[in-house]
């Protein structure tokens, strides 16, 4: 079992940055591929970024490529999402998720979810 808790969200101006953290509890954190998703009011949850269990490979949605970075520290059981050059369109609740095995872009393929952290970007 894995329990996930996100933190680091907040209110920032366009062009600003936030580092989101997802702290995991449970055994063998390094077994799990990790993903970040976001959901804005009235919209479906969408893929943002993912990272393999080893941290060797990362994947990004086209909308955030070049601006966001995902990383993990398996020794600390934590995955991070560094968000730079934020735009108002990035405003959403951001969720981290864990999946046993390979990375995926579909929310339904993830087994564990955090409670979410709000990111609001003002214009």
C-alpha positions as CSV (number, residue, x, y, z in Angstrom):
1,X,0.0,0.0,0.0
2,X,1.0,3.6,-0.7
3,X,-0.2,6.8,0.9
4,X,0.5,10.0,-0.9
5,X,0.4,13.6,0.5
6,X,0.9,16.6,-1.8
7,X,2.2,20.0,-0.7
8,X,3.6,23.2,-2.1
9,X,0.7,24.7,-3.9
10,X,-0.3,28.3,-3.6
11,X,-1.0,31.5,-5.4
12,X,1.6,32.9,-7.7
13,X,1.7,35.5,-10.5
14,X,2.1,34.5,-14.1
15,X,5.8,33.8,-14.8
16,X,6.4,32.5,-11.3
17,X,7.4,29.1,-10.0
18,X,6.3,26.6,-7.5
19,X,7.8,23.3,-6.4
20,X,5.2,20.7,-5.5
21,X,6.1,17.8,-3.4
22,X,4.5,14.4,-2.9
23,X,5.5,12.5,0.1
24,X,4.9,8.7,0.0
25,X,4.6,6.3,2.8
26,X,4.7,2.5,2.4
27,X,7.2,-0.1,1.5
28,X,9.5,-0.1,-1.5
29,X,8.7,3.3,-2.9
30,X,11.1,2.7,-5.7
31,X,8.8,0.0,-7.1
32,X,6.3,2.6,-8.2
33,X,6.2,4.8,-11.3
34,X,4.9,8.2,-10.3
35,X,2.7,10.7,-12.1
36,X,1.4,14.2,-11.7
37,X,-2.1,15.1,-12.9
38,X,-4.2,18.2,-12.7
39,X,-7.8,19.1,-12.8
40,X,-9.4,22.5,-13.3
41,X,-13.1,23.2,-12.5
42,X,-15.3,21.9,-15.2
43,X,-12.6,20.0,-16.9
44,X,-11.3,16.4,-16.9
45,X,-8.3,15.3,-15.0
46,X,-5.3,15.5,-17.3
47,X,-1.8,14.1,-17.4
48,X,1.0,16.5,-16.6
49,X,4.2,14.5,-16.0
50,X,5.5,11.1,-15.0
51,X,8.7,9.4,-14.0
52,X,9.9,5.9,-14.0
53,X,10.6,3.9,-10.8
54,X,14.3,4.5,-11.2
55,X,14.0,8.1,-12.1
56,X,15.9,7.6,-15.3
57,X,13.1,8.6,-17.7
58,X,10.6,11.4,-17.5
59,X,7.5,12.3,-19.6
60,X,5.5,15.5,-20.0
61,X,2.4,16.7,-21.5
62,X,3.0,19.0,-24.5
63,X,1.4,21.9,-22.6
64,X,4.1,21.9,-19.9
65,X,7.1,20.6,-21.8
66,X,10.0,22.9,-21.3
67,X,8.5,24.5,-18.2
68,X,7.9,21.7,-15.7
69,X,10.4,19.2,-14.3
70,X,9.6,16.0,-12.5
71,X,12.1,14.3,-10.2
72,X,12.2,11.8,-7.4
73,X,14.3,11.0,-4.4
74,X,13.7,7.4,-3.5
75,X,15.8,7.7,-0.4
76,X,13.3,10.3,0.9
77,X,10.2,8.6,-0.6
78,X,9.3,11.9,-2.4
79,X,8.5,13.0,-5.9
80,X,8.7,16.6,-7.0
81,X,7.1,18.7,-9.7
82,X,9.0,21.9,-10.4
83,X,6.7,24.3,-12.2
84,X,8.3,27.3,-13.9
85,X,7.0,30.1,-16.1
86,X,3.5,29.5,-14.8
87,X,0.6,30.6,-16.8
88,X,-3.0,31.2,-15.8
89,X,-4.0,28.1,-17.8
90,X,-1.9,26.1,-15.3
91,X,-4.4,26.9,-12.5
92,X,-5.8,23.6,-11.2
93,X,-5.7,21.1,-8.4
94,X,-2.5,19.1,-8.8
95,X,-2.5,15.4,-7.8
96,X,0.3,12.9,-7.5
97,X,-0.3,9.3,-8.2
98,X,1.5,6.0,-7.9
99,X,1.4,2.9,-10.2
100,X,3.1,-0.4,-9.9
101,X,5.3,-0.9,-12.9
102,X,5.7,1.3,-16.0
103,X,4.6,4.8,-16.4
104,X,1.2,5.7,-17.9
105,X,-0.6,8.8,-19.1
106,X,-4.1,7.6,-18.2
107,X,-5.5,8.5,-14.7
108,X,-7.4,5.2,-14.4
109,X,-4.2,3.2,-14.6
110,X,-2.9,4.6,-11.4
111,X,-3.6,2.8,-8.1
112,X,-2.9,5.4,-5.4
113,X,-3.7,9.1,-5.3
114,X,-3.0,12.0,-3.0
115,X,-5.5,14.6,-1.9
116,X,-4.3,17.3,-4.2
117,X,-2.8,20.7,-3.8
118,X,-4.2,23.9,-5.3
119,X,-2.1,25.9,-7.7
120,X,-3.5,29.3,-8.7
121,X,-1.8,31.5,-11.2
122,X,-2.9,35.1,-11.5
123,X,-2.6,37.1,-14.7
